């Protein structure tokens, strides 16, 4: 438990040293660290389809209803170190699975910082602005204020898997493969 506190403090100091401002509600704490990283939901247990909609970083309206097939929805922020670490996994999955849709949800971030982050980190998918967490909390993409968070929607747009914290490439690929085979 002490290691988590030290790691959280180091992360805050590193980000503060980079000149990034972390919103107060997102400051790491021992209570904010999730105990479960991946939850998979069996077909029979999946709930109603989820619709996620909002304004993109470019100012356009977008909804998951605009997509067909499997969707990986990832909540992130430019100031979130674990989000930066996981980003190459998302780029790899986007490149490896062209039939799978990715949708980012930018949390509590400055628009210019979010746009710069996407430009620097790469990837060619759309991102919604979620300055007050209303989209991510309503749809269950994040647990509390813990970032990053990811849900994977099946072909019917029902939640089939949920990641709290960074996704791993092997887990995300396995889930995507299962959903594509359904």
N, C-alpha and C positions, 0 to 999 in steps of 0.2 A: 504494500500500500504506500509506503514511503517513497518507493521508486516512482510511482505514478505522480505523486505530488512534485517531486524533483523534476521529472520529465515535463510536467505541465508548466512549471515555473520557467524552465529553460526555454520551452517553446514560446512562452509569452515574452521573455526577454529577447529572444532572437527576432521575433516578429517586431517587437518595439524598436529594436536596433535597426531594422530595415525601413523604418519610417511608416509601417503599416499600422493603421488604427483598427483594433479589434473592438467591435461593439460590446458594450458591457455585458449583455446577456449571454455572450458566447465565450466569456473568459473561462478557460479550462479549470475544472475543480475535480476533486476526487469523486464527488457524487455524479459528475457529468459523464464519467467514463462508463460506457455500456458493458454489460456482462455477456451479451450475445451479439455476435457479429453477423450471422447469416440465419435467416428463418426462411425455410421453403414451405410452400403451401400446396398441398395435394390438390389435384383437379377437383375432386368432390367437395373440398373445403373452401374453394375460392368464392369470394363474395361477388356482388354486382360489379359490372364494369366501372372503372374510375375514369372520369374526365378531368383532365388538367388543362387549364387555359389561362391565358394572360397576355401581357405585352412583351414582345421580344426585345432584346438589347437594341435592335434597329428601330423599334417603335411600332412594329406591326402586331396585329392580333394573331394568336396561334393557339390551337387546341389539339389534344391527342386525338380528337375526332377527325382531324385532318390527315391522320396516319392510318395505314392498314398494317396489320401484322404485329409482331413483337416490338415492344418499346422498352428501352432502358432509360429510366428517368433518374438523373443524378443531381443532387443538391450540392452546391459548392460556393465558395467565395474566394476572391483574390487574396485575401489576408489569411486564408486557412492553409497552414503548412501540410497537413495530411491530404488536402485536396490537390495540392501541387504534386505530391508524391504519387497519388493514384491516377493522375491525368494521363500518363502514358499508357496505362491499362485501357482506358476508355478509347484512346486514339487507336490502339491496336485492335480492339474489338470492332470499332467502326470500320477499320480497314479490312479486317478478316471476314466480316459479316455484312456485306453491302445491302442485304435484304432486311436487316434489323435497323430500326429507327432509334436514334439517340435523341434525348431531349434534356438539356441542362436547365436547372433552376438556380439562378444566382441569388444568394441570400444576403440580405442586409449589407449591401455593397454599394459603393459609388459607381455610377454608370461608366465613367471614364476608366476607372481601375478595372472594372469587369471586362470592358471592351479590350483594354490593353492586355489583360491576362489571356483572353482567348486568342488574341493575335500572336502573342509570344509563345503560348503553349501548343498551338496547333489544334487540329480537329475541324471537321466541317459539318457541324450540326447546330441546330437552333438552340437558343437559351432564352428562358423567360426571366423577367425581372421580378423579384419577390422581396421588396425592401422591408416588409413587415412580417415576413414568415407565414403569411396567411395561406399561401398556396401549398407550401411544403407541409405545414402542420395539418391542414384540412385533409390532405390526401395521404398522410402518413409517410412521406418521403424521408422526413427526419424524425428522430426520437428526441423530444425536448429541443434543445438548441445544440445538439451534437452534430458536427459536420466532419466529413461528408456523410451523406446518406443516399441510398439508391434503392429504388424499387424496380422490379422487372415485371412488365405487363405481358400477359399471354396474348394470343391472337384475338381474343375477345376483349382485351384491355382490362382483364381482372388481375389483381396483384397475385403473382405466382412466387415471388421471392422478395425479400427485403434485407438489405445490408445496412447495418449501423456501423459507421466508420468506413475506412477504405475497403474497396472491393479488391479481391485478388483475381488475377487473370484466369487462373485455372478454375476457380469457382464460377466466375461470370461466364466463361466459355461453356462450362458444363451445363449451367442453367439455360443458356441460350440454345445450346444443342438440343436439350430436352424439349424446350418449347417449340423449336422448329420442327421437331419430329412428331409433335402432338397433332 
